[in-house]
Amino acid sequence: MPEIAPATPLRIAAMVSGRGRGSNLGALIAACESGEVAGSFAVVIATRSDSPALERAKAAGIPTAVVSPRKYETDEAGYALALLRILNRHKVGLLCLAGYMRRLPPGVVAAYPNRIMNIHPALLPLFGGQGMYGEKVHEAVIESGMKVSGCTVHFVDEEYDSGPIIVQIATTVEDTDTPSSLAARVLTAEHRAYVEAVSLFASGSLSIEGRRVRHTSGS
């Protein structure tokens, strides 16, 4: 059962899309600053220069970069290379997708096996896949009649929302829930789950066997 050994000290990057609030990024930054996560942010990469998440990063003194996927619409390899240049320059050991709404290029996934995490606002493998993001997920959960929902932190592979699961937190779906009210409750769980997953990674407390991620005692 191979353990996942992080670089020490762990240098973390985050990738964000569009106009997302960056609240998961904020939770991770706070956890690093408090020592709850044994690592620090090396860079935050956005798809747009007006992303609110970039303002969070700048306020925390974290270097930022902007790489627009539109510039590489017909050149996936070029997009991967542009991202890898930034990640390599900042000596990144863990990449966290925090509201990044695209599929990562295979070249980036291959360069960081079991070193890329994503947070999804549902209990995977349910309600995942291409196009399932934001309130669309919560609408689907409510329409299905599910009594529980939650969030999932998983390692990223070349498909949407399909990598090995690291941490899940469940939340109740109330009879009176709207997509907005359920989203707000799940978001609170997301912050806890993402911090837990990154903390486990940073402390060397994860091992992986097939599709199962186990929490070990760490180093």
ROSE-4610 file (N, C-alpha, C; in Angstrom, 1 decimal, always signed):
// ROSE-4610
residu = [M/M/M/P/P/P/E/E/E/I/I/I/A/A/A/P/P/P/A/A/A/T/T/T/P/P/P/L/L/L/R/R/R/I/I/I/A/A/A/A/A/A/M/M/M/V/V/V/S/S/S/G/G/G/R/R/R/G/G/G/R/R/R/G/G/G/S/S/S/N/N/N/L/L/L/G/G/G/A/A/A/L/L/L/I/I/I/A/A/A/A/A/A/C/C/C/E/E/E/S/S/S/G/G/G/E/E/E/V/V/V/A/A/A/G/G/G/S/S/S/F/F/F/A/A/A/V/V/V/V/V/V/I/I/I/A/A/A/T/T/T/R/R/R/S/S/S/D/D/D/S/S/S/P/P/P/A/A/A/L/L/L/E/E/E/R/R/R/A/A/A/K/K/K/A/A/A/A/A/A/G/G/G/I/I/I/P/P/P/T/T/T/A/A/A/V/V/V/V/V/V/S/S/S/P/P/P/R/R/R/K/K/K/Y/Y/Y/E/E/E/T/T/T/D/D/D/E/E/E/A/A/A/G/G/G/Y/Y/Y/A/A/A/L/L/L/A/A/A/L/L/L/L/L/L/R/R/R/I/I/I/L/L/L/N/N/N/R/R/R/H/H/H/K/K/K/V/V/V/G/G/G/L/L/L/L/L/L/C/C/C/L/L/L/A/A/A/G/G/G/Y/Y/Y/M/M/M/R/R/R/R/R/R/L/L/L/P/P/P/P/P/P/G/G/G/V/V/V/V/V/V/A/A/A/A/A/A/Y/Y/Y/P/P/P/N/N/N/R/R/R/I/I/I/M/M/M/N/N/N/I/I/I/H/H/H/P/P/P/A/A/A/L/L/L/L/L/L/P/P/P/L/L/L/F/F/F/G/G/G/G/G/G/Q/Q/Q/G/G/G/M/M/M/Y/Y/Y/G/G/G/E/E/E/K/K/K/V/V/V/H/H/H/E/E/E/A/A/A/V/V/V/I/I/I/E/E/E/S/S/S/G/G/G/M/M/M/K/K/K/V/V/V/S/S/S/G/G/G/C/C/C/T/T/T/V/V/V/H/H/H/F/F/F/V/V/V/D/D/D/E/E/E/E/E/E/Y/Y/Y/D/D/D/S/S/S/G/G/G/P/P/P/I/I/I/I/I/I/V/V/V/Q/Q/Q/I/I/I/A/A/A/T/T/T/T/T/T/V/V/V/E/E/E/D/D/D/T/T/T/D/D/D/T/T/T/P/P/P/S/S/S/S/S/S/L/L/L/A/A/A/A/A/A/R/R/R/V/V/V/L/L/L/T/T/T/A/A/A/E/E/E/H/H/H/R/R/R/A/A/A/Y/Y/Y/V/V/V/E/E/E/A/A/A/V/V/V/S/S/S/L/L/L/F/F/F/A/A/A/S/S/S/G/G/G/S/S/S/L/L/L/S/S/S/I/I/I/E/E/E/G/G/G/R/R/R/R/R/R/V/V/V/R/R/R/H/H/H/T/T/T/S/S/S/G/G/G/S/S/S]
num = [1/1/1/2/2/2/3/3/3/4/4/4/5/5/5/6/6/6/7/7/7/8/8/8/9/9/9/10/10/10/11/11/11/12/12/12/13/13/13/14/14/14/15/15/15/16/16/16/17/17/17/18/18/18/19/19/19/20/20/20/21/21/21/22/22/22/23/23/23/24/24/24/25/25/25/26/26/26/27/27/27/28/28/28/29/29/29/30/30/30/31/31/31/32/32/32/33/33/33/34/34/34/35/35/35/36/36/36/37/37/37/38/38/38/39/39/39/40/40/40/41/41/41/42/42/42/43/43/43/44/44/44/45/45/45/46/46/46/47/47/47/48/48/48/49/49/49/50/50/50/51/51/51/52/52/52/53/53/53/54/54/54/55/55/55/56/56/56/57/57/57/58/58/58/59/59/59/60/60/60/61/61/61/62/62/62/63/63/63/64/64/64/65/65/65/66/66/66/67/67/67/68/68/68/69/69/69/70/70/70/71/71/71/72/72/72/73/73/73/74/74/74/75/75/75/76/76/76/77/77/77/78/78/78/79/79/79/80/80/80/81/81/81/82/82/82/83/83/83/84/84/84/85/85/85/86/86/86/87/87/87/88/88/88/89/89/89/90/90/90/91/91/91/92/92/92/93/93/93/94/94/94/95/95/95/96/96/96/97/97/97/98/98/98/99/99/99/100/100/100/101/101/101/102/102/102/103/103/103/104/104/104/105/105/105/106/106/106/107/107/107/108/108/108/109/109/109/110/110/110/111/111/111/112/112/112/113/113/113/114/114/114/115/115/115/116/116/116/117/117/117/118/118/118/119/119/119/120/120/120/121/121/121/122/122/122/123/123/123/124/124/124/125/125/125/126/126/126/127/127/127/128/128/128/129/129/129/130/130/130/131/131/131/132/132/132/133/133/133/134/134/134/135/135/135/136/136/136/137/137/137/138/138/138/139/139/139/140/140/140/141/141/141/142/142/142/143/143/143/144/144/144/145/145/145/146/146/146/147/147/147/148/148/148/149/149/149/150/150/150/151/151/151/152/152/152/153/153/153/154/154/154/155/155/155/156/156/156/157/157/157/158/158/158/159/159/159/160/160/160/161/161/161/162/162/162/163/163/163/164/164/164/165/165/165/166/166/166/167/167/167/168/168/168/169/169/169/170/170/170/171/171/171/172/172/172/173/173/173/174/174/174/175/175/175/176/176/176/177/177/177/178/178/178/179/179/179/180/180/180/181/181/181/182/182/182/183/183/183/184/184/184/185/185/185/186/186/186/187/187/187/188/188/188/189/189/189/190/190/190/191/191/191/192/192/192/193/193/193/194/194/194/195/195/195/196/196/196/197/197/197/198/198/198/199/199/199/200/200/200/201/201/201/202/202/202/203/203/203/204/204/204/205/205/205/206/206/206/207/207/207/208/208/208/209/209/209/210/210/210/211/211/211/212/212/212/213/213/213/214/214/214/215/215/215/216/216/216/217/217/217/218/218/218/219/219/219]
x = [+0.8/+0.0/+0.9/+1.1/+2.0/+1.5/+2.4/+2.1/+2.4/+1.7/+1.8/+2.7/+4.0/+4.9/+5.0/+4.6/+4.6/+6.0/+6.3/+7.6/+7.5/+8.7/+8.7/+9.7/+9.3/+7.9/+7.0/+5.7/+4.7/+4.4/+4.6/+4.2/+2.9/+1.9/+0.6/+0.3/-0.4/-0.9/-2.4/-3.2/-4.6/-4.9/-5.9/-6.4/-7.9/-8.3/-9.7/-10.2/-11.5/-12.1/-12.9/-13.0/-14.0/-14.2/-15.5/-15.8/-16.2/-15.7/-16.0/-15.5/-16.2/-16.0/-14.6/-14.1/-12.8/-12.9/-14.1/-14.2/-13.5/-13.4/-12.6/-11.1/-10.7/-9.3/-9.1/-10.0/-9.8/-9.7/-10.5/-10.4/-9.0/-8.5/-7.2/-6.1/-6.2/-5.2/-5.1/-6.3/-6.4/-5.8/-6.1/-5.6/-4.0/-3.5/-2.0/-1.5/-2.1/-1.6/-1.7/-2.7/-2.9/-2.0/-1.5/-0.7/-1.5/-2.8/-3.6/-3.2/-2.7/-2.1/-0.6/+0.2/+1.7/+2.2/+1.8/+2.3/+2.0/+2.3/+2.1/+1.7/+1.0/+0.7/+1.8/+2.1/+3.2/+2.7/+1.4/+0.9/-0.6/-1.4/-2.8/-2.9/-3.4/-3.6/-5.1/-5.4/-6.8/-6.9/-8.2/-8.4/-8.7/-9.1/-9.4/-8.7/-8.4/-7.7/-8.6/-10.0/-10.9/-11.5/-10.9/-11.4/-11.3/-12.4/-12.3/-11.3/-11.1/-10.1/-8.7/-8.4/-7.1/-6.9/-8.0/-7.9/-7.6/-8.2/-8.0/-6.5/-6.0/-4.5/-3.6/-3.9/-3.1/-3.1/-4.3/-4.4/-3.6/-3.4/-2.6/-1.1/-0.7/+0.6/+1.1/+0.2/+0.5/+0.7/+1.7/+1.9/+0.7/+0.4/-0.7/-0.3/-1.1/-0.8/-2.2/-2.3/-3.5/-3.1/-3.8/-3.6/-5.0/-5.3/-6.6/-6.7/-7.6/-7.8/-8.3/-8.9/-9.4/-8.2/-7.1/-5.9/-5.4/-5.8/-5.3/-6.4/-7.5/-8.7/-8.4/-7.4/-7.0/-5.7/-5.2/-3.8/-3.7/-4.3/-4.4/-2.9/-2.0/-0.7/+0.0/-0.3/+0.2/-0.3/-1.6/-2.2/-1.5/-1.3/-0.7/+0.7/+1.5/+2.8/+2.9/+1.9/+1.9/+1.6/+0.7/+0.4/+1.7/+2.3/+3.4/+4.6/+4.8/+5.9/+5.7/+4.5/+4.2/+4.3/+3.8/+3.9/+5.3/+6.1/+7.5/+8.3/+8.0/+8.7/+8.5/+7.3/+7.0/+7.2/+7.8/+8.1/+6.9/+5.8/+4.5/+4.5/+4.1/+4.0/+2.6/+1.6/+0.2/-0.6/-1.5/-2.3/-3.8/-4.4/-5.8/-6.7/-7.7/-8.7/-9.7/-9.9/-10.9/-11.8/-12.8/-13.7/-13.2/-12.3/-11.8/-12.8/-13.4/-14.6/-14.2/-13.0/-12.6/-11.9/-11.8/-11.0/-9.5/-8.7/-7.3/-6.7/-5.7/-5.1/-4.4/-4.4/-3.8/-2.3/-1.6/-0.2/+0.0/-0.9/-0.8/-1.1/-2.1/-2.5/-1.4/-0.7/+0.4/+1.6/+1.8/+3.0/+2.8/+1.5/+1.3/+0.3/+0.8/-0.1/-0.3/-1.6/-2.0/-1.5/-1.3/-0.9/-1.8/-3.0/-4.0/-5.3/-5.9/-7.2/-8.2/-9.5/-10.6/-11.7/-12.5/-13.7/-15.0/-15.9/-17.1/-18.3/-19.4/-20.4/-21.5/-21.1/-22.0/-21.2/-22.0/-21.3/-21.0/-19.9/-19.5/-19.5/-19.8/-19.9/-21.2/-22.1/-23.4/-23.3/-24.0/-24.2/-22.8/-22.0/-20.8/-20.7/-19.6/-19.4/-19.5/-19.2/-19.2/-20.6/-20.5/-21.7/-22.3/-21.9/-22.5/-21.6/-22.0/-21.3/-22.3/-21.9/-22.7/-24.1/-25.1/-26.4/-27.1/-26.5/-27.0/-26.9/-25.9/-25.7/-26.8/-27.0/-28.0/-29.4/-29.7/-31.0/-31.2/-30.2/-30.3/-30.5/-29.8/-30.0/-31.4/-31.9/-33.3/-34.3/-34.1/-35.1/-35.1/-33.9/-33.8/-34.5/-34.8/-35.4/-34.5/-33.2/-32.2/-32.4/-32.1/-32.3/-31.0/-29.9/-28.5/-27.8/-27.0/-26.0/-24.7/-23.9/-22.6/-21.6/-20.3/-19.2/-18.2/-17.3/-16.3/-15.0/-13.9/-12.6/-11.9/-11.4/-10.9/-9.6/-8.8/-7.7/-8.2/-7.5/-8.0/-7.3/-8.1/-7.6/-8.0/-8.0/-8.3/-9.7/-10.6/-12.0/-12.6/-13.8/-14.5/-14.9/-14.5/-15.1/-15.0/-13.9/-13.9/-12.7/-11.8/-10.6/-10.9/-9.9/-10.1/-10.5/-11.4/-12.0/-11.2/-10.9/-10.1/-10.9/-11.8/-12.7/-14.1/-15.1/-16.5/-17.1/-18.0/-18.8/-20.2/-21.1/-22.5/-23.3/-24.3/-25.3/-26.7/-27.6/-29.0/-29.6/-30.5/-31.3/-32.7/-33.0/-34.3/-35.4/-36.6/-37.8/-38.0/-37.6/-37.8/-36.6/-35.6/-34.4/-34.7/-34.1/-33.9/-32.5/-32.2/-30.8/-29.9/-30.3/-29.5/-29.2/-30.3/-30.1/-29.3/-29.5/-28.6/-27.2/-27.0/-25.6/-24.9/-25.6/-25.0/-24.5/-25.4/-25.0/-23.9/-23.9/-22.8/-21.5/-21.6/-20.3/-19.6/-20.3/-19.7/-19.0/-19.6/-18.9/-17.7/-17.8/-16.7/-15.4/-15.6/-14.4/-13.7/-14.5/-13.9/-13.3/-14.0/-13.5/-12.2/-12.1/-10.9/-9.7/-9.9/-8.8/-8.4/-9.3/-8.9/-8.1/-8.5/-7.8/-6.4/-6.3/-4.9/-4.1/-4.6/-3.9/-3.4/-4.2/-3.8/-2.7/-2.8/-1.8/-0.4/-0.5/+0.7/+1.4/+0.7/+1.3/+1.7/+1.6/+2.0/+1.1/-0.2/-1.1/-2.1/-1.7/-2.5/-1.8/-2.4/-1.9/-3.0/-2.6/-3.6/-3.4/-4.5/-4.4/-5.6/-5.3/-6.3/-7.1/-8.4/-9.2/-9.5/-8.9/-9.2/-8.0/-8.4/-7.4/-7.6/-6.5/-6.6/-5.9/-6.4/-5.8/-5.0/-3.7/-2.7/-2.3/-1.3/-0.9/+0.1/+0.6/+1.5/+2.9/+3.8/+5.2/+5.5]
y = [-1.2/+0.0/+1.2/+1.9/+3.0/+4.2/+4.8/+6.0/+7.2/+8.3/+9.5/+10.4/+10.6/+11.3/+12.8/+13.7/+15.1/+15.7/+16.7/+17.4/+18.2/+18.4/+19.2/+20.4/+21.6/+22.0/+21.9/+21.6/+21.5/+22.9/+23.0/+24.2/+23.9/+24.7/+24.5/+25.5/+25.1/+26.0/+25.8/+26.8/+26.7/+27.2/+26.6/+27.0/+27.4/+28.6/+29.0/+29.5/+29.5/+29.9/+31.2/+32.0/+33.0/+33.9/+34.1/+35.0/+34.3/+33.1/+32.4/+33.2/+33.0/+33.8/+33.4/+32.2/+31.9/+31.5/+31.1/+30.8/+29.5/+28.5/+27.3/+27.7/+28.5/+29.0/+29.8/+30.6/+31.4/+30.5/+29.4/+28.4/+27.7/+27.4/+26.8/+27.7/+28.9/+30.0/+30.1/+30.2/+30.4/+29.2/+28.0/+26.8/+26.8/+27.2/+27.3/+28.3/+29.5/+30.5/+30.2/+29.4/+29.0/+27.8/+27.1/+25.9/+24.6/+24.7/+23.5/+22.6/+23.3/+22.6/+22.9/+21.9/+22.0/+22.3/+23.5/+23.9/+25.4/+25.9/+27.3/+27.4/+28.5/+28.7/+29.3/+28.7/+29.2/+30.1/+29.8/+30.6/+30.2/+31.2/+31.0/+31.4/+30.4/+30.6/+30.8/+31.8/+32.1/+32.0/+31.8/+31.9/+33.3/+34.2/+35.6/+36.5/+37.7/+38.6/+39.3/+39.2/+39.8/+38.8/+37.7/+36.7/+37.2/+37.2/+37.6/+36.8/+35.5/+34.7/+35.2/+35.9/+36.5/+37.6/+38.3/+39.4/+38.8/+37.6/+36.9/+36.6/+36.1/+35.7/+36.9/+37.9/+39.1/+39.7/+39.7/+40.2/+39.4/+38.1/+37.2/+37.2/+38.0/+38.1/+36.9/+36.2/+35.0/+35.5/+35.0/+35.3/+34.8/+35.5/+35.1/+35.1/+34.4/+34.3/+34.1/+34.5/+34.4/+33.7/+32.5/+31.8/+31.6/+32.2/+32.1/+30.9/+29.9/+28.8/+29.2/+30.3/+30.7/+31.0/+31.4/+31.6/+30.3/+29.2/+27.9/+26.9/+27.5/+26.7/+25.5/+25.7/+24.7/+24.1/+24.3/+23.9/+23.5/+22.3/+21.8/+21.5/+21.1/+20.8/+22.2/+23.2/+24.5/+25.1/+24.8/+25.2/+24.4/+23.1/+22.3/+22.9/+23.2/+23.7/+25.0/+25.9/+27.2/+27.0/+26.1/+25.8/+25.2/+24.2/+23.5/+24.4/+25.4/+26.3/+27.1/+27.5/+28.2/+27.3/+26.1/+25.2/+24.8/+24.5/+24.2/+25.4/+26.5/+27.7/+27.9/+27.6/+27.8/+26.6/+25.5/+24.3/+23.7/+23.6/+23.2/+21.7/+21.3/+19.9/+19.4/+20.3/+19.9/+21.0/+20.6/+21.5/+21.3/+22.4/+22.3/+23.1/+22.4/+23.0/+23.6/+24.9/+25.5/+26.4/+25.7/+26.4/+26.5/+25.6/+25.5/+24.6/+25.2/+24.5/+23.7/+23.6/+22.9/+21.6/+20.8/+19.6/+19.9/+19.5/+19.8/+19.1/+19.7/+19.0/+17.7/+16.6/+15.4/+15.6/+16.5/+16.7/+17.2/+18.0/+18.4/+17.3/+16.5/+15.4/+14.4/+14.1/+13.1/+13.6/+14.9/+15.5/+15.5/+15.4/+15.5/+14.3/+13.1/+12.0/+12.0/+11.9/+11.9/+13.1/+14.2/+15.5/+16.6/+16.3/+17.3/+16.9/+17.8/+17.6/+18.5/+18.0/+18.9/+18.7/+19.7/+19.7/+19.7/+18.8/+18.7/+18.8/+19.6/+19.8/+18.7/+17.5/+16.3/+15.1/+14.1/+12.8/+12.0/+12.1/+11.3/+9.8/+8.9/+9.2/+9.7/+10.0/+10.6/+12.0/+12.5/+13.9/+14.5/+13.8/+14.3/+14.3/+14.7/+14.6/+16.0/+16.0/+17.3/+18.0/+19.3/+20.1/+20.1/+19.2/+19.2/+20.1/+21.3/+22.3/+23.3/+24.0/+25.0/+24.5/+25.4/+25.1/+24.0/+23.7/+22.5/+21.2/+21.1/+19.9/+19.8/+20.9/+20.9/+20.8/+21.3/+21.1/+19.6/+19.0/+17.6/+16.7/+17.1/+16.4/+16.5/+17.7/+17.9/+17.2/+17.3/+16.6/+15.1/+14.6/+13.1/+12.5/+13.4/+12.9/+12.5/+12.6/+12.2/+12.9/+12.2/+12.8/+13.3/+12.9/+13.4/+13.9/+14.9/+15.3/+15.6/+16.4/+16.7/+17.1/+16.8/+17.2/+16.1/+16.2/+15.2/+15.9/+15.5/+15.9/+14.6/+14.8/+13.6/+14.0/+13.0/+13.2/+13.3/+14.1/+14.4/+13.4/+12.8/+12.1/+12.8/+12.1/+12.7/+12.9/+12.4/+12.6/+13.5/+14.0/+14.9/+14.1/+14.5/+14.0/+12.5/+11.9/+10.4/+9.9/+10.7/+10.3/+9.7/+9.0/+8.4/+9.4/+9.0/+9.8/+9.9/+11.1/+11.3/+11.6/+12.5/+12.9/+13.2/+12.8/+13.1/+13.6/+14.6/+15.0/+15.1/+14.4/+14.4/+15.5/+16.0/+17.0/+16.5/+16.9/+16.5/+17.4/+16.8/+17.6/+17.8/+19.0/+19.3/+19.4/+19.1/+19.1/+20.5/+21.5/+22.9/+23.5/+22.7/+23.2/+23.7/+24.8/+25.2/+24.9/+25.0/+24.8/+25.8/+27.0/+28.0/+27.7/+27.2/+26.9/+25.7/+24.7/+23.5/+23.8/+24.7/+25.0/+25.7/+26.6/+27.3/+26.3/+25.3/+24.3/+23.4/+23.0/+22.2/+23.0/+24.3/+25.0/+25.1/+25.1/+25.1/+23.8/+22.7/+21.4/+21.3/+22.0/+22.0/+22.5/+23.6/+24.2/+23.3/+22.6/+21.6/+20.4/+19.9/+18.8/+19.0/+20.2/+20.5/+20.7/+21.4/+21.6/+20.3/+19.4/+18.0/+17.3/+17.3/+16.5/+17.0/+18.3/+18.9/+18.7/+18.8/+18.5/+17.1/+16.1/+14.7/+14.5/+15.2/+15.1/+15.7/+16.9/+17.5/+16.8/+16.1/+15.3/+13.9/+13.6/+12.3/+11.2/+11.5/+10.5/+9.9/+9.9/+9.3/+8.2/+7.1/+6.1/+5.7/+5.1/+4.8/+3.4/+2.7/+1.3/+1.2/+1.1/+1.1/+2.4/+2.3/+3.5/+3.9/+3.2/+3.5/+4.3/+5.4/+6.3/+6.0/+5.6/+5.3/+6.4/+6.6/+7.6/+6.8/+7.1/+6.4/+7.3/+6.8/+7.5/+8.7/+8.7/+9.8/+9.5/+10.5/+10.2/+10.7]
z = [+0.0/+0.0/+0.0/-1.1/-1.2/-0.4/+0.4/+1.1/+0.2/+0.4/-0.4/+0.5/+0.1/+0.9/+0.3/+1.1/+0.6/+0.7/-0.2/+0.0/+1.3/+1.9/+3.1/+3.0/+3.3/+3.7/+2.4/+2.7/+1.6/+1.0/-0.3/-1.0/-1.8/-1.6/-2.2/-3.2/-4.3/-5.3/-5.3/-5.7/-5.9/-7.3/-8.0/-9.2/-9.1/-9.6/-9.5/-10.8/-11.0/-12.3/-12.0/-13.0/-13.1/-11.9/-11.6/-10.5/-9.2/-9.0/-7.7/-6.5/-5.4/-4.2/-3.6/-3.8/-3.2/-1.8/-1.3/+0.1/+0.6/-0.3/+0.0/+0.1/-0.9/-0.9/+0.4/+0.8/+2.1/+3.3/+3.3/+4.4/+4.4/+3.3/+3.2/+3.6/+3.2/+3.5/+5.1/+5.6/+7.1/+7.8/+7.3/+8.0/+7.9/+6.8/+6.7/+7.7/+7.8/+8.6/+10.1/+10.5/+11.8/+12.3/+11.3/+11.5/+11.5/+11.3/+11.2/+10.0/+8.9/+7.8/+7.8/+7.7/+7.8/+6.4/+5.9/+4.6/+4.3/+3.2/+2.9/+1.4/+1.0/-0.3/-1.1/-2.3/-3.1/-4.2/-4.7/-5.8/-6.0/-6.4/-6.8/-8.3/-9.1/-10.5/-10.8/-11.6/-11.9/-13.5/-13.9/-15.4/-15.8/-14.9/-15.2/-14.2/-14.7/-13.8/-12.8/-13.0/-12.1/-11.1/-10.9/-10.0/-8.6/-7.8/-6.4/-5.6/-6.0/-5.3/-5.4/-6.5/-6.6/-5.5/-5.2/-4.2/-2.8/-2.6/-1.3/-1.2/-2.3/-2.3/-2.1/-2.9/-2.8/-1.4/-0.7/+0.6/+1.6/+1.3/+2.2/+1.8/+0.8/+0.3/-0.5/-1.1/-1.9/-3.4/-4.1/-5.5/-6.3/-7.4/-8.2/-9.7/-10.5/-11.9/-12.6/-13.8/-14.6/-15.9/-16.2/-17.4/-18.0/-19.1/-19.7/-20.6/-20.3/-21.2/-22.6/-22.7/-24.0/-25.0/-24.4/-25.2/-25.8/-25.2/-25.6/-26.1/-26.6/-27.0/-27.9/-28.8/-29.8/-29.5/-28.3/-27.9/-26.5/-26.2/-24.9/-24.3/-25.1/-24.7/-24.3/-25.0/-24.7/-23.4/-23.1/-21.9/-20.7/-20.9/-19.9/-19.6/-20.7/-20.5/-19.7/-20.0/-19.4/-17.9/-17.5/-16.1/-15.4/-16.1/-15.5/-15.3/-16.2/-15.9/-14.6/-14.4/-13.1/-11.9/-12.0/-10.9/-10.6/-11.6/-11.4/-10.9/-11.4/-10.9/-9.4/-8.9/-7.5/-6.7/-7.3/-6.5/-5.8/-6.5/-5.9/-5.6/-4.4/-4.1/-4.0/-4.0/-4.0/-4.7/-5.6/-6.4/-5.9/-5.5/-5.0/-6.0/-6.5/-7.4/-6.4/-6.5/-5.5/-6.4/-6.9/-7.8/-9.2/-9.6/-11.0/-11.8/-12.8/-13.4/-14.7/-15.0/-16.2/-15.9/-17.0/-16.8/-17.0/-16.1/-16.2/-17.4/-18.1/-19.2/-18.7/-19.5/-19.1/-18.7/-19.4/-19.1/-17.6/-17.1/-15.7/-14.8/-15.1/-14.2/-14.1/-15.3/-15.3/-14.6/-14.5/-13.8/-12.3/-11.8/-10.4/-9.9/-10.1/-9.7/-8.2/-7.8/-6.4/-5.7/-6.4/-5.8/-6.3/-6.8/-7.2/-6.5/-5.8/-5.1/-5.7/-5.6/-5.9/-4.9/-4.7/-3.8/-4.7/-4.4/-5.1/-4.1/-4.5/-3.5/-3.5/-3.5/-3.4/-2.9/-2.6/-2.2/-3.4/-3.9/-5.1/-4.7/-5.7/-7.1/-7.6/-6.7/-7.1/-7.5/-8.5/-8.8/-9.2/-9.9/-10.4/-12.0/-12.5/-14.0/-14.6/-15.9/-16.6/-16.5/-16.3/-16.2/-14.8/-13.9/-12.5/-11.6/-11.5/-10.6/-10.1/-9.0/-8.4/-8.1/-8.3/-7.8/-8.7/-9.8/-10.6/-9.8/-9.0/-8.2/-7.2/-6.5/-5.4/-5.9/-7.1/-7.7/-8.0/-8.5/-8.8/-7.6/-6.5/-5.2/-4.7/-4.7/-4.2/-5.0/-6.3/-7.3/-7.1/-6.7/-6.6/-5.4/-4.4/-3.2/-2.2/-2.4/-1.4/-0.1/+1.0/+2.3/+2.9/+2.2/+2.6/+1.4/+1.6/+0.6/+1.3/+0.8/+1.4/+0.4/+0.8/-0.1/-0.1/-1.2/-1.4/-1.8/-1.1/-1.6/-2.2/-3.4/-4.1/-4.8/-5.1/-6.0/-7.4/-8.2/-9.6/-10.6/-11.5/-12.6/-13.9/-15.0/-16.3/-16.6/-15.7/-15.9/-14.8/-15.1/-14.1/-12.9/-11.7/-10.4/-10.3/-10.8/-10.7/-10.0/-9.4/-8.8/-7.4/-6.8/-5.5/-4.4/-3.6/-2.6/-1.3/-0.8/+0.3/+1.6/+1.5/+2.7/+2.2/+2.9/+2.6/+3.9/+3.9/+5.0/+4.5/+5.3/+4.9/+5.6/+4.9/+5.5/+5.2/+6.1/+5.9/+4.8/+4.0/+3.0/+3.7/+4.0/+4.7/+3.7/+4.2/+3.3/+2.7/+3.5/+3.0/+2.2/+2.0/+1.3/-0.1/-0.5/-1.9/-2.3/-3.6/-4.0/-3.2/-3.0/-2.3/-0.8/-0.2/+1.3/+1.5/+0.6/+0.7/+0.3/-0.7/-1.1/+0.1/+0.8/+2.0/+3.0/+3.3/+4.4/+3.9/+2.6/+2.1/+2.1/+1.8/+1.7/+3.0/+4.1/+5.5/+5.6/+5.2/+5.2/+4.3/+3.2/+2.2/+2.9/+3.6/+4.2/+5.2/+6.0/+6.9/+6.2/+5.2/+4.5/+3.7/+3.1/+2.3/+3.2/+4.3/+5.3/+5.9/+6.2/+6.7/+5.7/+4.4/+3.4/+3.2/+3.1/+2.9/+4.1/+5.3/+6.5/+6.5/+6.2/+6.1/+5.1/+4.0/+2.9/+3.4/+4.0/+4.5/+5.6/+6.4/+7.5/+7.1/+5.8/+5.3/+5.8/+6.1/+6.7/+5.7/+4.4/+3.4/+2.7/+2.4/+1.5/+0.6/-0.6/-1.6/-2.2/-2.3/-2.9/-3.8/-5.1/-6.1/-6.0/-5.7/-5.6/-4.2/-3.2/-1.8/-1.2/-0.7/+0.0/+1.5/+2.2/+3.6/+4.4/+5.6/+6.5/+7.5/+7.5/+8.3/+9.4/+10.2/+11.4/+11.0/+9.8/+9.3/+9.8/+9.5/+9.8/+11.2]
